[in-house]
Amino acid sequence: MGVHGQLTLGRGEVTIHIHLGFLLRPFKSGLEREIHDYFDARFA
């Protein structure tokens, strides 16, 4: 249940794999957008 994931750092790239529990799946698109916005604001 909940959220778990993995963050991998490479030269010039960040890869994030997140597994959402059943109850959080409806929020997937909003969470993706927030993650992209966060990294764009800090590393773009």
C-alpha positions as CSV (number, residue, x, y, z in Angstrom):
1,M,0.0,0.0,0.0
2,G,1.1,3.6,-0.4
3,V,4.0,4.6,-2.5
4,H,7.4,3.2,-3.1
5,G,9.9,3.8,-5.8
6,Q,13.5,4.2,-7.0
7,L,15.5,7.2,-8.1
8,T,18.5,6.7,-10.3
9,L,21.0,9.4,-11.1
10,G,23.1,9.3,-14.2
11,R,25.3,11.8,-16.0
12,G,22.8,14.5,-17.1
13,E,19.7,12.5,-16.3
14,V,17.4,11.5,-13.5
15,T,15.1,8.4,-13.7
16,I,12.3,7.9,-11.3
17,H,10.2,4.7,-11.1
18,I,7.2,5.0,-8.7
19,H,4.7,2.3,-7.8
20,L,1.4,3.6,-6.5
21,G,-0.8,1.6,-4.3
22,F,-4.4,1.0,-5.4
23,L,-5.9,4.0,-3.6
24,L,-3.3,6.4,-5.0
25,R,-3.7,5.4,-8.7
26,P,-6.3,8.1,-9.4
27,F,-3.8,10.7,-8.5
28,K,-1.1,9.4,-11.0
29,S,-1.3,12.2,-13.6
30,G,-1.2,15.0,-10.9
31,L,1.8,13.4,-9.2
32,E,3.6,13.0,-12.5
33,R,2.9,16.7,-13.3
34,E,4.2,17.8,-9.9
35,I,7.4,15.7,-10.2
36,H,8.1,17.1,-13.7
37,D,7.5,20.7,-12.5
38,Y,9.8,20.2,-9.5
39,F,12.7,18.9,-11.6
40,D,12.1,21.4,-14.4
41,A,12.2,24.3,-11.9
42,R,15.4,23.1,-10.3
43,F,17.4,21.5,-13.1
44,A,16.2,22.9,-16.4
